Amino acid sequence: MFDELRPGLWRWTARHPEWRPATKAESPADWPPEVGSVACALPDRFVLIDPLVPAPLAGELWPRLDDAIRAHGRPVSVLTTIKWHRRSREAFVERYGAATSRARPELPAGVETIPIRRAGETMIWLPDHGSLVPGDRLLGDGRGGLRLCPESWLGYLSTGIGVAELRDALRPLLELPVEMVLVSHGEPVLSGGREAIARALRG
């Protein structure tokens, strides 16, 4: 549940309080109950990406996060990939005085943002770990790889982007030496990330 993937890089999963069973396949509500969050200890900041600490797990997760943040001894930043993933962001602001800006001049060293044009999402790239953290546009496919989000997940966007256009918008990711893709929905890809992205883009 709270896994250290590499020294200073963690991913945990928690049941999202808004998940509902028996949803229609490929609908906007068609996502697994467990969602992923990422933490990374960087030289000048302790960074959390899309963190969720639901009430049933608060007694277990907060002490682990407290210990990691205290041991690192640096200020805390919370980054959000997509507006639906604000999750427990305000709780981190209150508990740790966390910063929340994604403005490039204020990003911690060791973090890069990758806006996905017209798709309403900004992915997070952690180059020192070769790790890409997407929000809703890349998902675990249930077979150890990746898939693009359903067409219905794009319906709220005013840009009119569809899956075909999303595929084109994601192609620049292939220029990165991605090893891990730490998805929010589904199982992460822990090796061969660039190749997994390429397979997903081929459809």
Buried (B, 14 or more C-beta within 10 A) or exposed (E): EBEEBBEBBBBBBBBBEEEEEEEEEEEBEBBBEBBBBBBBBBEEBBBBBBBBBBEEBEEEBEEBBEEBBEEBEBBBBBBBBBEBBBBBBEBBBEBBEBBBEBEEEEBBEBBEBBEBBBBBBBBBBBEBBBBBBBBBBBBBBEEEBBBBBBEBBBEEBEEEBEBEBBBEBBEEBEEBEBBBBBBBBBBBBBEBBBBBBBBBBEE
